[in-house]
Amino acid sequence: MFELLRKNNVVAGVLAIIRIYIGYAWFTAGLGKVTGGFDATGFLQGAVANPVAGPDGVVYGWYVDFLQAFAIPNADLFNILVPWGEVLVGLGLMLGCFTTAAAFFGMVMNFSFLLAGTVSHNPTDILIGTVILVAGANAGKFGADRYVLPYLRTVVARRRKQQEVKETVEV
């Protein structure tokens, strides 16, 4: 299964369609927040006031503590990170550029929303993000990753070689 996801051209094409679709959803959600104004304060306070609870009480107490101690006092930071994060995740997925990083950070946001008690489409997005992560570079094969990743590998290899030469000369 992993081999199919990571190397098959047909799968790469299907993943391109899926990542463009979900990328568009991320991009438009973020763009609406960037252009229309966004304030996470009410959402964060609501997540603290109504935490995810089970029969034995609050399920994610550590997350509620995080929201109270860090997120709410720094709501201005989250007012920037959330909308721009959504825009950048969307662009990465739509363009197929740093695809796995975009999928990873999208999943981080999806899990954050789930931990705060918002189910919505987050489980589906996490499932799709997992498939994209497992597919690795094949998910961006029909996108900018086809050119960006080999270029970065070349640059990194060149720098390593220069560093090795420099260390050899210094010895």
C-alpha positions as CSV (number, residue, x, y, z in Angstrom):
1,M,0.0,0.0,0.0
2,F,2.8,2.4,0.9
3,E,4.6,1.6,-2.3
4,L,1.5,2.4,-4.3
5,L,0.9,5.7,-2.5
6,R,4.6,6.8,-2.8
7,K,5.4,5.8,-6.4
8,N,2.4,5.3,-8.6
9,N,1.7,8.0,-11.2
10,V,-2.1,7.4,-11.3
11,V,-2.2,7.8,-7.5
12,A,-0.1,11.0,-7.9
13,G,-2.8,12.3,-10.3
14,V,-5.6,11.4,-7.9
15,L,-3.7,13.0,-5.0
16,A,-3.2,16.1,-7.1
17,I,-7.0,16.5,-7.5
18,I,-7.6,15.8,-3.8
19,R,-4.9,18.2,-2.6
20,I,-6.1,20.9,-4.9
21,Y,-9.7,20.5,-3.7
22,I,-8.8,20.6,0.0
23,G,-6.2,23.3,-0.6
24,Y,-8.8,25.5,-2.1
25,A,-11.0,25.0,0.9
26,W,-8.1,25.9,3.2
27,F,-7.2,28.9,1.1
28,T,-10.7,30.4,0.8
29,A,-11.3,29.9,4.6
30,G,-8.1,31.7,5.4
31,L,-8.5,34.4,2.8
32,G,-12.0,35.1,4.2
33,K,-10.4,35.6,7.6
34,V,-7.5,37.7,6.4
35,T,-9.7,40.1,4.3
36,G,-12.8,40.0,6.6
37,G,-11.2,40.4,9.9
38,F,-10.7,37.6,12.4
39,D,-10.7,37.4,16.1
40,A,-10.0,34.0,17.8
41,T,-10.8,35.3,21.3
42,G,-14.4,34.2,21.4
43,F,-13.6,30.8,20.0
44,L,-10.8,30.3,22.5
45,Q,-12.9,31.4,25.4
46,G,-15.8,29.2,24.3
47,A,-13.4,26.2,24.1
48,V,-12.3,26.9,27.7
49,A,-15.9,27.5,29.0
50,N,-17.2,24.4,27.2
51,P,-14.4,21.9,27.1
52,V,-14.7,18.4,25.5
53,A,-16.2,16.3,28.3
54,G,-16.8,12.6,28.8
55,P,-18.5,10.7,31.5
56,D,-15.5,11.2,33.8
57,G,-15.2,15.0,33.2
58,V,-13.0,17.1,31.0
59,V,-11.2,14.9,28.4
60,Y,-8.4,17.2,27.3
61,G,-7.6,19.1,30.5
62,W,-4.1,19.8,29.3
63,Y,-5.4,21.5,26.2
64,V,-7.8,23.7,28.2
65,D,-4.8,24.6,30.4
66,F,-2.8,25.5,27.2
67,L,-5.7,27.7,26.0
68,Q,-6.0,29.5,29.3
69,A,-2.3,30.0,30.0
70,F,-1.0,30.7,26.5
71,A,-3.6,31.0,23.7
72,I,-6.1,33.4,25.3
73,P,-3.4,35.8,26.6
74,N,-1.8,35.7,23.2
75,A,-5.0,35.9,21.1
76,D,-3.5,38.6,18.9
77,L,-0.8,36.1,17.8
78,F,-3.5,33.5,17.0
79,N,-5.4,36.2,15.1
80,I,-2.5,36.3,12.7
81,L,-1.4,32.6,12.8
82,V,-4.8,31.0,12.1
83,P,-5.8,33.0,9.0
84,W,-2.3,33.1,7.4
85,G,-1.7,29.5,8.4
86,E,-4.9,28.5,6.5
87,V,-3.9,30.6,3.5
88,L,-0.4,29.1,3.4
89,V,-1.6,25.6,3.9
90,G,-4.1,26.2,1.1
91,L,-1.4,27.6,-1.3
92,G,1.0,24.8,-0.5
93,L,-1.6,22.1,-1.3
94,M,-3.0,23.8,-4.4
95,L,0.4,24.5,-5.9
96,G,1.9,21.2,-4.7
97,C,4.8,23.1,-3.1
98,F,6.1,21.8,0.2
99,T,3.0,19.5,0.0
100,T,3.8,17.3,3.0
101,A,4.7,20.3,5.2
102,A,1.4,22.0,4.2
103,A,-0.6,18.8,5.0
104,F,1.2,18.4,8.3
105,F,0.4,22.0,9.4
106,G,-3.1,21.6,8.2
107,M,-3.5,18.5,10.4
108,V,-2.0,20.4,13.3
109,M,-4.8,23.0,12.9
110,N,-7.4,20.3,12.4
111,F,-6.4,18.6,15.6
112,S,-6.4,21.9,17.5
113,F,-10.0,22.5,16.4
114,L,-10.9,18.9,17.4
115,L,-9.3,19.3,20.8
116,A,-11.3,22.5,21.3
117,G,-14.5,20.6,20.6
118,T,-15.2,21.5,17.0
119,V,-15.8,18.4,15.0
120,S,-17.1,19.8,11.6
121,H,-15.1,18.4,8.7
122,N,-11.8,18.1,10.7
123,P,-11.8,14.3,10.9
124,T,-12.1,14.0,7.1
125,D,-9.4,16.6,6.6
126,I,-7.1,14.7,9.0
127,L,-7.7,11.5,7.1
128,I,-6.9,13.2,3.8
129,G,-3.9,14.9,5.3
130,T,-2.6,11.5,6.6
131,V,-2.9,10.0,3.1
132,I,-1.0,13.0,1.7
133,L,1.7,12.7,4.4
134,V,2.1,9.0,3.7
135,A,2.4,9.6,0.0
136,G,5.2,12.0,0.6
137,A,6.7,13.6,-2.5
138,N,4.4,11.6,-4.8
139,A,1.5,13.9,-3.5
140,G,3.3,16.9,-5.0
141,K,4.6,15.1,-8.1
142,F,2.2,17.0,-10.4
143,G,3.0,20.3,-8.7
144,A,5.8,22.6,-7.8
145,D,7.4,19.9,-5.6
146,R,8.5,18.2,-8.8
147,Y,11.0,21.0,-9.3
148,V,11.5,22.5,-5.8
149,L,12.4,19.3,-4.0
150,P,15.2,18.2,-6.4
151,Y,16.6,21.8,-6.4
152,L,16.7,21.8,-2.6
153,R,18.4,18.4,-2.5
154,T,21.0,19.7,-4.9
155,V,21.6,22.9,-2.8
156,V,21.9,20.9,0.4
157,A,24.3,18.4,-1.1
158,R,26.4,21.2,-2.5
159,R,26.6,22.9,0.9
160,R,27.5,19.7,2.6
161,K,30.3,19.1,0.1
162,Q,31.5,22.6,0.6
163,Q,31.5,22.1,4.4
164,E,33.3,18.8,4.1
165,V,36.0,20.5,1.9
166,K,36.3,23.4,4.4
167,E,36.6,21.0,7.3
168,T,39.3,19.0,5.5
169,V,41.3,22.2,4.7
170,E,41.1,23.4,8.3
171,V,42.5,20.1,9.6
